[in-house]
Amino acid sequence: MKLYYSLLLLVFSAISISCSSGRSIPEAQKDNGSKGNPKYSYLALGDSYTIGESVKESERWPVQLTKGLRERGYAMAAPKIIARTGWTTADLIAGINSELDVQRDFDLVSILIGVNNQYQNKSITEYEEELREIFRKAINHSKKMEAGVFAVSIPDYGVTPFGAAKKDEIGRDIDAFNEVFKRVAQDFNVDFYNITPISRRAADDPDLIAEDELHPSGLMYRYWVEDFILNVVEKLPKE
């Protein structure tokens, strides 16, 4: 049991995890169903929630979102994902700087980051400063500037078996970080999609938690996408 929880603790470690599910996704990815020449590009920025720790590649929410947009008639390229398990805002900034060319622009850009800042007891002031830098970079890599960017709130892992012992404390912290996240998004005129209430359904439904007893399952990610996909569609008007 002690070894089990020790391994779980590594999930939120700032140390890069050298497993395939924890790596950032290379530029050339499998198309996963796109037909013809893709017209729209999508950049997803984040951490383990964006990379989909402990779920299949097809179950990652950026991949499910892309699939849903294709089903609505949008010729989406496979998402470019810059995310890694354990990443804080500082790690994400470094990842963006490392993986993106200055001139690379996308039709859609999403941001979901902050849980590891909370887990590692990083200053919420530091979080806000680095988050603002991430928003600036995201907007600079968006073809439509802030209109092409959206933020997804931090889910509450306090409702999972991993976080159960500190459920209330974790919930309060996540709310505080999300307040900053939402405020920064508003300052940059970026849409903010609040999926945290959906994440809390996992307290009563174990099917919404992955096998690692910490991260969301593919079903949970599907619920997220269903919640905001119509908002994202409005960012991609057909010509």
C-alpha positions as CSV (number, residue, x, y, z in Angstrom):
1,M,0.0,0.0,0.0
2,K,2.8,2.4,0.9
3,L,4.5,1.7,-2.5
4,Y,1.2,2.2,-4.3
5,Y,0.7,5.7,-2.9
6,S,4.3,6.6,-3.4
7,L,3.9,5.8,-7.1
8,L,0.7,7.9,-7.2
9,L,2.5,10.9,-5.7
10,L,4.8,10.9,-8.7
11,V,1.9,11.9,-10.8
12,F,2.0,15.5,-9.6
13,S,5.8,15.6,-9.4
14,A,7.6,18.4,-11.2
15,I,10.0,15.8,-12.5
16,S,9.3,14.9,-16.1
17,I,7.9,11.4,-16.4
18,S,9.5,9.3,-19.1
19,C,6.4,7.3,-20.1
20,S,4.6,7.7,-23.4
21,S,1.4,9.0,-21.8
22,G,3.3,11.7,-20.0
23,R,5.3,13.2,-22.9
24,S,4.4,16.2,-24.9
25,I,2.9,15.2,-28.3
26,P,5.1,15.6,-31.4
27,E,4.1,17.8,-34.2
28,A,3.4,15.0,-36.6
29,Q,0.6,13.0,-35.0
30,K,-1.8,10.4,-36.3
31,D,-4.8,12.1,-38.0
32,N,-7.3,10.1,-36.0
33,G,-10.1,10.3,-38.6
34,S,-9.6,13.6,-40.4
35,K,-10.6,13.4,-44.1
36,G,-9.0,15.4,-46.9
37,N,-6.9,18.4,-46.2
38,P,-7.4,19.7,-42.7
39,K,-8.5,23.4,-42.7
40,Y,-8.3,24.1,-39.0
41,S,-5.5,23.7,-36.4
42,Y,-5.7,23.4,-32.7
43,L,-3.1,23.9,-29.9
44,A,-3.8,22.4,-26.5
45,L,-1.7,23.7,-23.6
46,G,-1.7,22.1,-20.2
47,D,-0.6,19.3,-17.9
48,S,-1.7,15.7,-17.1
49,Y,-5.4,16.6,-17.7
50,T,-4.6,17.8,-21.2
51,I,-2.3,14.9,-22.0
52,G,-4.9,12.5,-20.6
53,E,-2.8,10.6,-18.0
54,S,-4.1,7.1,-17.5
55,V,-6.6,7.1,-20.5
56,K,-6.3,6.1,-24.1
57,E,-5.1,8.7,-26.6
58,S,-8.6,8.7,-28.2
59,E,-10.1,9.6,-24.8
60,R,-8.0,12.7,-24.2
61,W,-10.4,15.7,-24.1
62,P,-8.5,17.7,-26.8
63,V,-8.8,14.6,-29.1
64,Q,-12.5,14.1,-28.2
65,L,-13.1,17.8,-28.9
66,T,-11.4,17.5,-32.3
67,K,-13.5,14.5,-33.1
68,G,-16.6,16.3,-32.1
69,L,-15.7,19.3,-34.3
70,R,-15.1,17.0,-37.3
71,E,-18.5,15.4,-36.8
72,R,-19.9,19.0,-37.1
73,G,-18.3,19.5,-40.4
74,Y,-15.0,21.2,-39.5
75,A,-11.9,19.8,-41.2
76,M,-9.7,19.7,-38.1
77,A,-6.1,18.6,-38.0
78,A,-5.0,16.4,-35.2
79,P,-4.4,18.6,-32.1
80,K,-0.9,19.8,-31.3
81,I,-0.6,19.1,-27.5
82,I,2.0,20.7,-25.4
83,A,1.5,19.2,-22.0
84,R,3.1,16.8,-19.5
85,T,2.2,15.1,-16.3
86,G,3.4,17.2,-13.3
87,W,3.8,20.4,-15.2
88,T,3.3,23.7,-13.4
89,T,2.8,27.1,-15.1
90,A,6.6,27.6,-15.2
91,D,7.0,24.2,-16.9
92,L,4.4,25.0,-19.5
93,I,6.0,28.2,-20.4
94,A,9.3,26.4,-20.9
95,G,7.5,23.8,-23.0
96,I,5.9,26.4,-25.2
97,N,9.2,28.1,-25.7
98,S,10.8,24.9,-26.6
99,E,8.2,23.4,-29.0
100,L,6.7,26.4,-30.9
101,D,8.2,28.5,-33.5
102,V,7.6,32.2,-33.0
103,Q,5.4,32.5,-36.1
104,R,3.3,29.3,-35.6
105,D,-0.4,30.3,-35.4
106,F,-3.5,28.1,-34.7
107,D,-7.2,28.5,-35.2
108,L,-7.9,27.3,-31.7
109,V,-5.8,27.4,-28.5
110,S,-6.9,26.0,-25.2
111,I,-5.3,26.5,-21.7
112,L,-5.8,24.2,-18.7
113,I,-3.0,24.6,-16.1
114,G,-2.6,25.1,-12.3
115,V,-3.3,21.9,-10.4
116,N,0.4,21.2,-9.9
117,N,1.0,24.7,-8.7
118,Q,-1.6,24.0,-6.0
119,Y,-0.3,20.5,-5.3
120,Q,3.3,21.7,-4.9
121,N,2.2,24.6,-2.6
122,K,3.4,27.2,-5.1
123,S,2.4,30.8,-4.4
124,I,-0.9,31.8,-6.0
125,T,0.7,35.1,-6.8
126,E,3.4,33.3,-8.7
127,Y,0.7,31.3,-10.4
128,E,-1.1,34.4,-11.6
129,E,2.1,36.0,-12.9
130,E,3.1,32.9,-14.9
131,L,-0.5,32.4,-16.0
132,R,-0.6,35.8,-17.6
133,E,2.6,35.0,-19.5
134,I,0.9,31.8,-20.8
135,F,-2.2,33.8,-21.9
136,R,0.1,36.2,-23.8
137,K,1.8,33.4,-25.5
138,A,-1.5,31.6,-26.3
139,I,-3.0,34.8,-27.8
140,N,0.2,35.4,-29.8
141,H,-0.1,31.9,-31.3
142,S,-3.8,32.3,-32.2
143,K,-4.8,33.4,-35.6
144,K,-7.8,35.3,-34.2
145,M,-5.9,36.5,-31.1
146,E,-8.0,36.3,-27.9
147,A,-11.2,35.2,-29.9
148,G,-9.5,31.9,-30.8
149,V,-8.4,31.1,-27.3
150,F,-10.4,29.4,-24.5
151,A,-9.5,28.4,-20.9
152,V,-10.8,25.3,-19.1
153,S,-11.0,25.4,-15.3
154,I,-9.0,23.2,-13.0
155,P,-10.9,20.0,-11.9
156,D,-11.2,19.1,-8.3
157,Y,-9.1,16.0,-7.5
158,G,-10.2,16.1,-3.9
159,V,-13.2,14.0,-4.8
160,T,-10.9,11.2,-6.0
161,P,-9.6,8.3,-3.8
162,F,-6.2,9.9,-4.0
163,G,-7.3,13.2,-2.6
164,A,-10.1,12.0,-0.3
165,A,-8.1,12.5,2.9
166,K,-7.9,16.2,2.2
167,K,-11.0,16.6,0.2
168,D,-12.2,19.9,1.8
169,E,-8.8,21.5,1.8
170,I,-8.1,20.6,-1.8
171,G,-11.6,21.8,-2.8
172,R,-11.0,25.2,-1.3
173,D,-7.6,25.5,-2.9
174,I,-8.9,24.5,-6.3
175,D,-11.6,27.2,-6.0
176,A,-9.1,29.8,-5.1
177,F,-6.8,28.9,-8.0
178,N,-9.8,28.9,-10.4
179,E,-10.9,32.3,-9.2
180,V,-7.5,33.6,-10.3
181,F,-7.7,31.6,-13.5
182,K,-11.1,33.0,-14.4
183,R,-10.1,36.6,-13.5
184,V,-7.0,36.4,-15.7
185,A,-9.1,35.0,-18.6
186,Q,-11.5,37.9,-18.2
187,D,-8.6,40.4,-18.2
188,F,-7.5,38.9,-21.5
189,N,-11.0,38.7,-23.0
190,V,-10.7,34.9,-23.2
191,D,-13.6,32.6,-22.8
192,F,-13.5,30.5,-19.5
193,Y,-15.3,27.2,-19.4
194,N,-16.0,26.0,-15.9
195,I,-15.9,22.2,-15.8
196,T,-15.1,22.0,-12.1
197,P,-18.7,21.2,-11.1
198,I,-18.6,18.3,-13.5
199,S,-15.4,17.0,-12.0
200,R,-17.0,16.9,-8.6
201,R,-19.6,14.4,-9.8
202,A,-16.8,11.8,-9.4
203,A,-17.5,11.9,-5.7
204,D,-20.7,9.8,-6.5
205,D,-19.7,8.1,-9.7
206,P,-16.5,6.1,-9.8
207,D,-16.8,5.6,-13.6
208,L,-15.7,9.2,-13.9
209,I,-12.2,8.4,-12.4
210,A,-9.4,6.7,-14.3
211,E,-7.8,3.5,-13.0
212,D,-5.1,5.4,-11.2
213,E,-7.7,6.7,-8.8
214,L,-6.7,10.3,-9.4
215,H,-7.3,11.5,-13.0
216,P,-10.5,11.8,-14.9
217,S,-11.7,8.9,-17.0
218,G,-12.5,9.2,-20.7
219,L,-16.2,9.4,-19.8
220,M,-15.4,12.4,-17.6
221,Y,-13.5,14.1,-20.4
222,R,-16.5,13.4,-22.7
223,Y,-18.8,15.3,-20.4
224,W,-16.4,18.2,-20.4
225,V,-16.4,18.4,-24.2
226,E,-20.1,18.1,-24.4
227,D,-20.4,21.0,-22.0
228,F,-18.4,23.5,-24.0
229,I,-18.2,22.2,-27.6
230,L,-21.0,24.5,-28.9
231,N,-19.1,27.4,-27.5
232,V,-15.9,26.3,-29.3
233,V,-17.9,25.8,-32.6
234,E,-18.6,29.5,-32.6
235,K,-14.9,30.2,-32.8
236,L,-14.7,28.3,-36.1
237,P,-17.3,29.8,-38.5
238,K,-17.6,28.0,-41.8
239,E,-16.7,30.0,-44.9
